[in-house]
Amino acid sequence: MQGIRLSSIQRSTCRDTEMKPLEIAAIRDVLPGVFASLVSPELRHALQRLPTSFLTLGAYREGRPVGLAIAERREGTETAGLLALTVAEPERRHGLGRMLLEEIEAVLLQTGIRVIGAEFLGGTEPGTPEAAFLRACGFNEPRPGIHIWGGSTGLHPELPWVHKLRLPDTFDVAPFTTLTRQEYEEIQRGEGVWYPPDFSPFADEELIDKERSLILRADGEVVGWMILEPFDARTMLFKTMFVRRRHQRMGRGIALAAEMGRRLVRDSAFSEWLLFVEARNEDMVRFLHRRVSRPGVQKEVLWRTVKRI
Ligand SMILES: CC(C)(COP(=O)(O)OP(=O)(O)OC[C@H]1O[C@@H](n2cnc3c(N)ncnc32)[C@H](O)[C@@H]1OP(=O)(O)O)[C@@H](O)C(=O)NCCC(=O)NCCS
């Protein structure tokens, strides 16, 4: 960060001339605790020691923190991600958000960054304040990046298929822990051949719940899986579901999901479930809209957008 200058260390931002002058300064090493209310809980932990790839700007009015912007430079690329941009509520709609963004963009530009990406969590409808702000600051129209469904693991009367659908007798469902070494190696060799890398059952394998994750076999051969990962103490994340091509579009995936659903209903360890699907996985998104989107099930979208700076 040596040699990088903020264009306006001390300047008054506001249209409201009554407001006291504002200071924007780069923050290094540790984020002072006074900024806690401007940081999401998910990010708070990562900020105890600011990585060198982070660029952090704090805005102060009379020494009080009123805004925060954090961007992360993606090593070896011309891209940075906007991790946080927050303005304290009483300060909103006075141009501070735009100013913080302009400052961070100017510094990123000096370090060779040309594209900045932003994402935010919202409902299913596009017209949110976050989207309006980012559009006003020159970002493209935000698009769904990840679809998120969630609910309680209790009986879902809205999802009767969970209780009805069964796999034919030629199929067998067993925990991930039953994978033999030979099966494990065959699946490893199949990555990018008979299943796309995104659907690997071994991604972040140390985090998955191997007792509850399921392997689907047909006539003794592994033909699919449903991988679970604890998300927090009470929430189980449905991480990856895959069924081999020759068994797709025959209702096997949904029957595997139903089997998993029934097991979770009986399992008192987790009271909530969560499911993330990349928007580019269009078949799965359609499937879940048809089968899971119900009034008792929550639906959110992680919206994504980019801006060339
Ligand atoms: C989004 C946020 C940073 C905006 O900060 P701000 O200081 O209020 O924004 P600005 O005053 O610079 O607004 C710039 C333009 O963005 C648009 N905008 C900002 N907030 C808006 C809102 N709530 N609804 C609609 N448009 C909005 C407007 O076009 C505005 O220009 P205008 O006031 O001349 O109409 C602030 O509302 C915030 O901290 N929200 C919570 C965290 C968040 O959502 N961060 C964004 C994640 S990427």
The ligand as an ORCA input file, in Angstrom:
! r2SCAN-3c Opt
* xyz 0 1
  C     -26.164      1.258      0.024
  C     -25.541      2.371      0.888
  C     -24.036      2.098      1.053
  C     -25.738      3.709      0.149
  O     -25.069      4.737      0.876
  P     -25.559      6.285      0.755
  O     -24.523      7.132      1.355
  O     -26.927      6.383      1.291
  O     -25.597      6.428     -0.823
  P     -25.504      7.802     -1.657
  O     -26.142      8.908     -0.890
  O     -24.100      8.005     -2.082
  O     -26.411      7.440     -2.911
  C     -25.970      7.495     -4.261
  C     -27.149      7.157     -5.168
  O     -27.499      5.767     -4.979
  C     -28.927      5.634     -5.085
  N     -29.450      5.164     -3.783
  C     -28.796      5.132     -2.587
  N     -29.580      4.592     -1.638
  C     -30.748      4.305     -2.218
  C     -31.974      3.740     -1.747
  N     -32.141      3.349     -0.474
  N     -32.987      3.573     -2.618
  C     -32.855      3.930     -3.916
  N     -31.719      4.486     -4.435
  C     -30.686      4.657     -3.593
  C     -29.467      7.006     -5.419
  O     -29.518      7.105     -6.837
  C     -28.412      7.907     -4.838
  O     -28.377      9.167     -5.471
  P     -29.440     10.311     -5.003
  O     -29.423     10.355     -3.510
  O     -28.912     11.529     -5.678
  O     -30.777      9.877     -5.535
  C     -26.255      2.474      2.274
  O     -27.650      2.553      2.067
  C     -25.972      1.293      3.171
  O     -25.018      1.305      3.946
  N     -26.819      0.245      3.095
  C     -26.600     -0.969      3.895
  C     -25.426     -1.791      3.350
  C     -25.556     -2.091      1.855
  O     -26.617     -2.440      1.367
  N     -24.432     -1.951      1.121
  C     -24.388     -2.155     -0.310
  C     -23.912     -3.507     -0.610
  S     -23.075     -3.539     -2.125
*
